[in-house]
Amino acid sequence: MSDVVDGIREAILSGEFVPNQRLIEADLSEQFAASRASVRAALAELANEGLIERVQNRGARVRAVSLTEAVEISEVRMVIEGLCAAKAAARATGADTAELREIGADMRAAVASGDVLGYSRLNERLHRRIREISGQKTASDVLERLRAQNVRHQFRLAMHPGRPQTSLPQHLDIIDAIVAGDADAAERAARAHLRSVIDTLPEVDRRLTP
């Protein structure tokens, strides 16, 4: 069943399955070469993750996340990512800090060259590495679930004009604090970054809502 769960989740995260799209068990069974029972169990698991919702007498569909919920998710991320940044500052090895510096340099280069998609991938990589360095598995699991629920808003934010130029110095502040081993500064920098995300989400939503 885990392969089916992973396959449907990836289809949602990649945008292959879009918000409010109906998920028909027979079609999913054929697409993922799985039994109807495995598909049904996978949909139940993904409903628990908040990626899909079941509609009475209409089966399952990809759950659409409203602006209000996207802001709430980001507020929770602000607290937890602050914790992870602080933990990472306390635990980072020389190899870890060298990798973070390299990611920072690559982010600078991506912004300078106008590589928005490359910057977005580096952004995701940076946040993932901070979670991993922090060693806080419970926080990492929660953040991964929140990221999955909010993936479409995050993609829209990444594509928002001027966003990379705004977020680059925020990311560099987080990296500098972790490299310096300053847990308090790392937490403040991570929270400031997420506060900026929260402040920008309504603008992104207005721009993309017909």
Number of C-alpha atoms within 10 A of each C-alpha: 15 11 12 22 20 13 16 23 19 14 13 22 19 13 12 11 17 16 16 14 15 18 19 14 19 13 12 19 17 12 12 15 12 16 16 15 12 20 24 19 16 21 25 17 16 17 17 11 15 18 24 25 21 16 10 7 6 10 13 21 21 20 19 18 19 12 16 10 13 20 21 13 18 22 17 14 22 22 15 22 27 24 22 27 30 26 24 30 27 19 16 21 14 10 9 17 20 13 15 23 17 12 21 23 12 15 26 18 14 19 17 12 11 13 13 20 13 15 22 19 12 17 19 12 14 20 16 15 15 25 24 16 19 22 15 16 12 9 17 19 12 13 22 14 14 19 18 17 23 23 18 20 19 20 15 15 20 20 15 17 12 12 16 25 13 13 17 18 16 19 21 19 20 30 26 20 22 29 22 15 20 18 23 17 20 29 26 19 26 28 23 18 23 21 16 16 20 18 12 15 21 14 12 19 15 10 11 9 6 5
